[in-house]
Amino acid sequence: MADLNQQEKRKAEDDVEHGVLDKENSDSPSLTTNLQVDPAAETALIRTQDLRIVPLSASIYFLCYLDRSNIGNAKILNHSSGHSMLTETGMTNHQFTIALMIFLVAYGLFEVPSNILLKKLRPSRWIAFLMFSWGAITIGLGGANSYGAVTGVRFLLGVFEAGLFPGLVYYLTFWYKNTERSLRVSFILASATLAGAFGGAIAFGIGNGMDQVKGLSAWRWLFIIEGIPSCLSAVLVWFWLPDYPETVGWLTAEQKELARRRLEVEGSKGTDKAMSWQDAKTTLLDWRLYGHYLIYFGISTPFSSLSLFTPSITAGLGYADLKAQLMTVPPYGVAYVVSILTSYSADRFNSRALHSAALSAIGAAGFLASAVLPADAYLSRYGCLIVAASGAFACIPPLLGWLSANIFSTAATGLAIALNIGLGGAPGQIAGVWIYKAEEAKEGYPTGHWVNAALLFGVAAGCIALRMYYGWRNSRTLRANGGAVPEGVRLFAY
């Protein structure tokens, strides 16, 4: 019996090794999860941070996503008049898909280096540089005249957009606790759904009023007009995006100390040491994190395919040309609201895994119904598209909050987040560009819908499985320590 107890304790100690905090990065000699903080002061601090950080971060990602996904609008814009992107560049549907994939290859390759540079060069400086670069490249895409030019420019766009989303998720760890991040990530990610909605509306307006203005087709004006705001906004980000709580001038000394104490256990700090090779090795060999990466792969394919092919999908639902652009707005608008409500609930009840499982299952049901309905059931399939988009988009923010809540070395947080999007997200997004086949338009794109349904059901199952695994690990640690959490140790978050 004594041998069994000793064996259980050794297993629990192994769990603690993966949940122990990085004490080298703390000014405090001992870390506990029960720091005494005045609730009113904490609420006021969070409100002050939110006003400075969340709207600006969401606006940055809005512009990024607008410049990234507008190629889907450009593909069919003014197709009936012979002035679409495919017509004027001589690209085939297959070559268009290759151009989409090349962007994602670059996106996957440059995410990790970008997150490392964000910490070394300060968030405001690095993000401003990325913004100006991708804005200028988007403008340049308006001058492309061939398949080779489109593909090369899209690769460069992927290089400079790669670091933004993982960078913003990492950036939030400098300001917010684990239990607060899902909602903030949701506001940032939901700006992508707003960009999708605005992108369709903007394309509709440009297609109606600017085709052949100054001798340029509407799709060229689409890239030019949507790239300019990113370049101009980069200047504002350079000066206005706050880097770390410790360095800003709009927090009092008391608020800075409160911010430090709040994140002593559950966040990253601007004063933390840079990531070492040992930090990287520990993160790369922490195999439970690959469960998160695999789940994120499953959601990335639906996310990518909807981002790029919603205009084509709506065009296949009986809506022609410019009206197809306009009909992309409702799915994104509903998805925005559902994403915010889901993330608020996930943070409110501290239950990210189950929220992501539920929403991914709802999204899967929407895709499944789209796949089995007759191709000419346009109205029903349009409703299913709204359900599918809502579930697919809304399950992502809790997943990202769940991952960051279970990373225990602050120096390697940026690496783990970048790996999640690089190893899980990028391959999934590459798969997403292939599943909606142009030759299946008259059949209602069944391959794309079936694949997305299967992957989202897999996401739901993966979330539940990983949630059960973390529960088992926590129970084992608690049993070995008489039901108490050892000092300096965090249990795995759900």
Secondary structure, DSSP 8 states (H G I E B T S, - for coil): -HHHHHHHHHHHHHHHHHHB--GGG-SSSS--S-----HHHHHHHHHHHHHHHHHHHHHHHHHHHHHHHHHHHHHHTTGGGT-SHHHHHT--HHHHHHHHHHHHHHHHHHHHHHHHHHHHH-HHHHHHHHHHHHHHHHHHHTT--SHHHHHHHHHHHHHHHTTHHHHHHHHHTTT--HHHHHHHHHHHHHHHHHHHHHHHHHHHHHHHH-TTBTTB-HHHHHHHHHHHHHHHHHHHHHHHS---TTT-SSS-HHHHHHHHHHHHHHS--TTS----HHHHHHHHT-TTHHHHHHHHHHHHHHHHHHHHHHHHHHHTTT--HHHHHHTTHHHHHHHHHHHHHHHHHHHHTT-HHHHHHHHHHHHHHHHHHHHHS-TT-HHHHHHHHHHHHHHHHHTHHHHHHHHHHT---GGGHHHHHHHIIIIIIHHHHHHHTTSS-GGGGGGT-HHHHHHHHHHHHHHHHHHHHHHHHHHHHHHHHHHHTTT---TTB-----
